[in-house]
């Protein structure tokens, strides 16, 4: 009976939308109940006639309150703390405001290199090799990565040696040595990776698309070899001092510990860290791109396509309606219209879809994309724009609307599936200055979206004449379209506007145009 009770006591979400799990639960219940009393059948057991008849109570999910997890240290550092006794493990995530947007124009890649070398470059007290050895001995895993708007350092360790692991972690963050030998290795690794930039058409596509969408801003640029080679220890230390300070720090700690004891320990360590000043927020990107079709001619089996337009910013009242609209149009996997039209109905691409984002400091973007055979790129692109036009001119069905809203609402709790994940949401919200009660009302706002709202926001954001289309592939076999004459790239130009412009294939190290 124990296993039966265990299954029946599990949260409904474990088995929700999982037919196999429901069947397994019912089967085990039957087997174990039926085998009681020496294998004699329990005549009092009455179960559903079919697994599909099993009815679970309505799943009620209450959004965790950030304030219940938040502590403020003596030096003003915000710490989100959550006990999780499931395993004897502890995770610490240190998030510092400040990222790629702080790189000087001629030193793109500085923040990422600085972050990587915080982990690999040793400290003022232990060499890089000694640090590696000590962390390995403690079975502690440490990673540091630079992002567009933040630098994140993560420690995963055993509860039994947390103090030793955390001391090394703090030493690494506070006192990086940027050991010369490791700096040299890091530069070589970065440059070597650059050499592979043109090996994958998707890499070229992403680079050129970002450049068209965001220009010379931190969202539109990538490092070159000269900028990486010019980075020295002084620049690394300066960037470290600018970003890695308690003034920019938000800490999250989850795992097997006593909350009160952890607060004391953190206050005695991180709470005594002082110095540094707040970084400036990322700039508002105002780059205005020219709509049109841009292509890079590269002889590859398939052509890659990205279509995009700038959208809305975080806090816009249409964010939820746009989420529903995009789910129906291209964000809902196999059920979305773009996927059905391009993949399911015509078999022109293995994957096709769209995504939408609301930028915290600048307008985000709506982006769609796919890969297809050269001869069918134009047709697939035409079908994509047909679906854009359809969602702008026809009210979505009540069934499509209900499915989109139901999916978004049911996916919502997964953001808070683990204690570490929950704290991650709180940290991201604090970094991006999201309103504190946003998630409390998210599901209600989704459920209030109407078919009219979907059409309205589609017309607000999805304006083909202002869109950028970037294509990477065998242009000579792409431009004329399919042999059946159903679509050509010239046809797409009449929808998008602008011109058809060839972009050069760029040298992977310099990004200068390569000669034929």
N, C-alpha and C positions, 0 to 999 in steps of 0.2 A: 504493500500500500504506500510505502514511502515514496517510490518513484512516481506513482500515480498522483499523489498529492503534490509532489514537486512540479510536475507538468501543469497541473491545474492551477497552481498558485502563481505561475509565471505571468508577467504583465502581458496584456493582450497584444501589445505592439510586437512582441517576439514572433507571434504567429500571424499577425495581420497581413493580409494579402499574400500569404504563403500557404498554398493549398497542400503541399507535401507535409508541411509541419502540422497542419490541422489534422491531416490523415494520421500522421504518426502519433499525435496526442491521443486521438480517439482509439487507435489501435492498441497503444500501450495501456490505456485505461481499461479496455476490454480484456486484454490478456491478463493483466495483474488482478483485476477484480474477479475474473472468471476462474483464476487458479487458486483462490483462497480455499482454506479448509481442505488441504490435500488434493486440490485439483477439482473439487466439486463446484459446479456452477452456482453462482449466487443468483437465485431466482428473483431477488429483490432489485437487481440492477436493471434499470431502464435507460437505454441510451437512444440517441437519434437514429432514425432509420437509414440515414445517409450522412456522410461527413459534411455535405453542403448544408445540412439542416442545423449544424451546430451554430448557436447564436452566442456571441460574446457581448458582454456589456459594452456600452459606448465608452470609447477611450477618452478620458479627460486628461488634458495636459495643461498644467499651469506653468506659465513662463517663469523661470527662475529670476529672482530679483537681484540685480547686481549689488545693491547696497548690503545685502545679507552676507556677501562674500568679501566685501571691501574693508581693508584696513589702511590707515595712513601712518607711516613711520615718522619718527622724530624729525627727520630731515625733509618731510613732505612727500616722499615717494609713495605712490599708490600701489598696494599689493592686494591681489585677489587670491584668496586662500580657500581650498576645498579639501576636506578629508575624504579619502577613498581607500577603505580598508580591504578591498577585494584582493590585492596582491601586495607583497612587501616591497613596493617600489615607490619612488618619489620622482616627480618631474618638476623642474623649475624652468620657466621661460622668461627671459629678460628681453623686453621690447623697448628699443630706444627710438624716439622720434628723430627722424633725419635719415635720408637715403640718397639715392642717385641724384635727386634734384639739387643736392648741395655740391655735386662735382663741378669743378671749374670747367669752362668750355673746352679747354685744351687738355683736360685730364679726365675725360669720360672713362669710367671704370675704376676710379680711385676708391670710392666707398666699398664696392664689391671686393676689391683686393684687400683693403684694410680689414674688412670683416673676416675674410678667409684667413688672413695672417694673424688675427687675434687668436684664432684656434691653433694654427700651425707654427707660429713664429716664436714660441716660448715667452717667458716673462723675465722680469728683472731679478727674480730669485731662482728660477729653474730654467734650464735650457729647453729648447724645443724637444729634444730627444728624451730628456728626463720627464717632461710633462706628458709626453705620449706614453712612456713606460708607467708612470704613476697612475694615469687614468685607466690603462689596461689592467694593472694590478687590482684596482678597485672595481673592475667591471663596470666602469662608468662611461657613458657615451656622451660626448659633447660636440655640438655643431654650432657654427655661427654663419649667418648668411646676410648679405646685403640686399635690400629691396628698393623699390622705387621711392618709398616714403618712410621706411624704417629699417633698422638693423635688428635682427633677432638672434639671440643666443639661447640654446636649449641644453639643459643637463638632464639626463636620465640615469638614475643610479639606484642602488639597493638602499632600503631603509636602514640597514645595519651599518652602513658606512657613509651615511649622508653628510655628516659634519666634515669628514675628510674630503669628500668629493666636492662639496660646496665651497670649501676653502680654496681648493685649486681653481674652481670655476670663477670665484671672485678675483683671485690673483690674476687670472688670465684676462679678465675684463678690465681690471683697474691698472695693471702694470705690464702691458704688452711690450716685449723687447724688439719685435720685428727683426728677428735674427737674420743677418745678412744672407746666409746660405739659403734660408727658407724663402726670403724675398726673391732671390735669383730663381729658385725652383718654381715659385708661383708665377713669375713673369714668363718663364719658359713654357709652363703649362697653359697659360692663357693664350699666348701667341700660337702655340701648337694647335689649340682648339680653334682659333681663328682661321687657320689654314683649311679647316673642313667646312667653312661657311657655305661654300657654293656646291658642296657635294649633295646636298638635299634641296630639291626645289622648294619644299615648304619653308626652309630657312630663308631663302631669297624672297619668297612671297611675304613672309611675316615682316622682314626688314623693310621692303619697299612699301608695303601697305602702311606700316607705322610711320614711315617717313612722310608719306602723302597725307596721312590723317593728322599728324602732330608736328610736322616740320622739324625745326632745329631744337625743339623743347626736349626735356629729359625723357618724355615718352616716345620721342621719334628718333633718338640717336643711339648709336652703339659704339663701343670703343674701337680704336684702330691701334695698330702695333706701336706706332710712335708714341702715342699718349701713354700706353702701358709701360713702354721702356723708359719713359721720362719720370716715372713715379719713383721717388726715393724714400728713405727712412724718415726724413724731415716732413715730407708731405703726408706720409702715413700717420705720423704722430700728431700732426696738426689736425687731420681729419678725425682721428680718434678723440682728441681733446674737445673737438667741436660737437661730436655726437654722443660719445660714450661717457655720460655723466649722469648723476642722480637727477639733475634738472630735467632730463629727457626720458627718464626710466619709468616704465610700468612693469611690475613684476606679477607673475602668476605662479602659484605653487599648488600642486595637487598630489595626493598620494596617501601613503600609510604613515600618519603622524597624528599627534595631539595638537589641535589648533592653537591652543593657548601657549603651549611650549614652543611651537613654531614661530608664533608672533614674537616671543621673547628673543629667540635666536636670531631672527631676521632683523629685529631692531638693534641688537647688539653688533650686527655686522653691516648689512646694507644701510640701516638707519643712521650709522655714524659716518657714512660716506658723504663727503661734501665737495663742493667745487662745481665748475661748469655753469653754463647758462642755457636758457631755452633756445632751441633752434627756431628759425623762422618756418612758417608753414610753406608747403609747396606752392609755387605760383599758379595763378589762373592761366591756363593755356588758351590763348586767343587766336591761334593760327587758323587762317582761313585758306582752305585748300580749293583748288580748281577741280570741279567735277569733270568726269571723262573716263575714258578707258586707257589704262596704262599697262604696257606689256613688256616683259623681259623674254627675249627669244632664247630658249634653251631646248636642245633636242632631248626630250625625255618622253617616256611612253604615255604619260598622262599630263594633262594641263591642270594646274591648280588655280582656283579663282577665289578672291575675297571681294566682297561688296560691303561698303560701310558708309555710315553717316554719323555725325556727332548728334547726341541726344539731349539728355537732361542731367541735372546735377542732383546730388543727394539732398533730400528734403523737398523736392518738387512734389506737388500734390498728385501728379499723374504717375508716380513711380509704380504703384501697385497695378494700375490699369495697364501700364506698359508691360509689366511682368506677365499678366494674363494674356495680353495680345501676342507677345513673343512666344509664349508657351504654345499657343494655337498655331502660330505661323511657322516657327522653326525650332523652338526650344523644348518641345515635348517628346523628343525621341521619335520612335517609329509612328507615333500617332500624329505628329505635326504635319502640316500641309506641305511644307517644302520637302521633307523627307518622303512623304507619300508620293508627291508629284514626280520628283527626280529619281528616287530610288525604287520605290515599290511599283509605281505605274509604268515607268519607262526603263528602269534598270540602267540608268546613265551614270550612277555613282554608287559607291559602297556606302559612303556617309555624306550627308548633306543636312545642314541645319543652320540655326542662328542663335545668337546670344545678345543680351542687352545689359548694360551696366549704367549705374548712376554715379558719376565721379564725386568724391568728397570735396575736392577743391576746384575741379573743372568739370565741364560737361563730359559725361561718359559717351559711349558709342553703341550703336546697333551694328552688329557685324554678322554677315552670312558667308558661308563658304562651302566648297566641295572640291573634289578632284574627279575628272572624267577623261575619257579618251579624247584625243585632239579633235577628232571629227564631230564629237558631240558636246564639246564645251559650250558652243554658242547656243545650242538647243537647251541644254541644262540651265544656262544663264537666263534664257528667255522664259523658261518655266518658273524660275525663281521670281522674276519680275511679274509674271502673271499672277503668282500668289500674293505678291505685295499689292497689286492692283485690286485683287479680289477682296482682301481684308479691308481695304480702304473704301470699297464701293458696295459691298454686300454685308448685311448684318450676319454675324456668326450665328450658327444655330444654337438653340438652348442646350442641346446635348453637348456640343463642343465647348460651350461656355462653362457648363456645369462640370465637365470632365477636367478642364484646365484649372478651375478654381479648387476642385476637390483634390487634385494632385498637388497643387502648391500648398494647400493647407495641410495635407497629410504628410508631405515631405518636411514641413516646417520643424517638427520636434527633433528631427535628426541633427539639427544644428546643436542641440543640447544633449546628444546621446551619451556623452561621457562627461565626467567632471572636468577633465582637461579641455575638452571641446567647448564646454560651457564657459570656462574662464577665457578661452580664446575669443569667443564672441564679445565678452565684456571688454577685453583689451582692445580689439579692433574698433569697437564703438568709441572707446576713449581716445584712441589715436586719431580717428576721423571726426571726432566731435559730433557723433550722432546723438540725437535727442535720447535721453535716458529711458523714456517709456515707449520707444518706437516699437519694440517687439511685442509689447502688451496689446497693441491694437492692430498688428500686422494682419492677422487672420480675418479680423472684422473688415478691414479695408479691402482685402482680397474678395471676400464674400459679397461686398457691396458693388463690385464692378458689374456693369451691365453690358449688353451687346452694343448699345449705343456708345458707351465709354470706349470699348475696344475700337470701334470704327473711328471715333473722334481722335484718340491718341495716335492711331495709325496714320491718320491724315496730318496730324501735328508733326510727327517725327519722320515718317517714311516718305521722303520726297525724292523720287528717282532723279530728277533734274539737278539735285544737289549731291548726288552720290558719287563716290569713287569706286571704280572697278579696277582691280589689279589682277593681271593674268601672268602666270609663268608657265611656259611650255613651248612646243614647236609651233610657232606662230603661223608659219606658212600652211600648216595643216589645220589650224584653228580658225583663221580669219574668215574663210569662205563658208564655214559651217558644215552641216551634214550634206551628203550627196542628194538627199531627198528634197533639199531646198526649204526645209522647215524653219531654218534660222541661220543667220550669219552675224558676225560681230558688228557689221554695219547696221543691222536691224537693232541690235542692242544700243548702239550709239544714238539712235533716234529716240530711245526711251530715256537714256541717261543724260544726253546733252554733252556739250564740250567737244573734245577732239579725241582721236586715237593717237596716243603718244608712245613711242618706243623709249624704254628706259635701258641704259646700258647694263650689261653684266659687269659687276664691280669687282675689282681686285679684293680678295678677302682680307688682306692685311691693311690696305690703305683706303679702301672703298672708292678709289678713283676708277673711272671708266676703263675697262680693259679694251685694248685694241683687238681688232679681228685677227 
